[in-house]
Amino acid sequence: LVFVPAAPTYSFLRTAVLSLTPGDLKCRLYCNGSACKFCNLFDGPSVVPGLYSTWITDDILAMARPQPFHFENDIIICQFKE
């Protein structure tokens, strides 16, 4: 087993700019904005309906960051309780 130290994926300047940008603005500026599959209601197959998500292992769920509109109804909260 060989230990390889992790290297930063972004430059210091890019990381600083991203840390100063508000969350909702990040999506509009740096990804596909209104067409972003991670920040909008996802219509494809997913573990949590409406949220881009998939099981990595039996215990680990990978998902996009929920947006405020995901919480407009309590369906997503009920999904997490299950």
Number of C-alpha atoms within 10 A of each C-alpha: 3 4 5 6 6 6 6 8 8 9 8 10 9 10 12 11 10 14 11 9 12 9 11 12 12 15 17 14 10 9 14 12 16 10 11 13 16 19 23 18 16 17 11 12 12 14 15 18 16 17 24 22 19 15 12 10 8 6 6 9 12 12 16 14 12 16 15 9 10 18 11 9 9 9 14 16 12 10 11 8 7 5
